[in-house]
Amino acid sequence: MLFFELLQISVGTRQGLSFTPSAEEWREAFDNAKRQALVGVCFRGVQCAIKADNSKVVNLPLKLNMQWLAITANIQRRNEVMNHRCAELYGLIKAAGYGSCVLKGQAVAMYYDDNSNADETNRMSLLRQSGDIDMWMVANVEEVIRWARDTDTMYYYDYHHADLSLFPDTEVELHYRPSISRNLWRNARLQKWFKGEGRQHIVYNEQLECCVPDNVFSLILTLNHNLWHLLYEGVGLRQMMDLYYVARSMQSSDEVSRLLSRFQLESFASASAWVLWYLFDGSADNSLFVSQQSPLPAPNERLGRFLLDEIMKAGNFGHHDERLKSERYSSRTRLMMQWFRHTMRLVRYFPVEVAWTPLGILRISMWRRWRYSAMRNVEF
């Protein structure tokens, strides 16, 4: 598939295209890039393919090429704005006397840059499509919500984070919990680690001018975040590419193995390892993900094929999953039945997570109801 080859060219595991795609295949690749929020990354693959062998790109429609270029330029400008906003938000929180740390997004994008793509005008970190700003404010829930309310821009909060419209050009998710799980046993272990040992894995990034997680923290965070989205919304290739670059920056260690076991992430990590090997490394025998040096467990093909199938059907954050679009169903009951079938698909592969889901939903719902009730009349 052309889309997969463009991804491999972008990350440097393939030198050029293996065939001459038709105009229709180029349109299909562009559509897949949009579905997976990888337009900028794939355009880098197009540019590298042209340099490698221009004759293989002769059927790329000019209009499509110009559209692809325009969107990529917007992505680059957007990332520059987001990087500035991260530093600005970090400074505001620091001025209030609190520590903070950018999660996911702009922080994980820093792993996209290495010696093979160091061209300042075409940095991979600027080609990753950004969303909102995820900032972990290292304080207790009450202090975070108090600070958020004092900005007069908070419009929602839940068990995980508060939503702020602090800037005119980007939304902010202000986290008091970096990541969560509906598996209450696993969630308790995650929160204990974030509050304690996890804080030792925060480092200052001079390029972003704010603190970010190191690669150990980022690996655990990305795996848990991707598993959450697979279970409840849908996970896309942008999130898997984040995991690819974080894992590529690391080697296996006793600490990572211990954390994967502690947080029950081994099964999902092995499924992810297969996807990363198959998709980004082009099934190469010398791939990091089939060697003993990988921070992830050995690839599990059965779980990996299921995960890849879900990714390609669901698109970025499940936005393109035709199976779960509410407008397809004539009643809420039919939609709920479809969600039940979605859950049954998952139970074969991740039974423990599915089994915990009802209790997790109840626990989080009760927390939110109690918190809203307790804080309704509190003056901040």
Beta strands, then each sheet from edge to edge (+ up, - down):
strand 1: 99-103
strand 2: 133-138
strand 3: 154-157
strand 4: 161-167
strand 5: 170-175
strand 6: 202-205
strand 7: 210-213
sheet 1: 1+ 2- 5- 4+ 3-
sheet 2: 6+ 7-
end
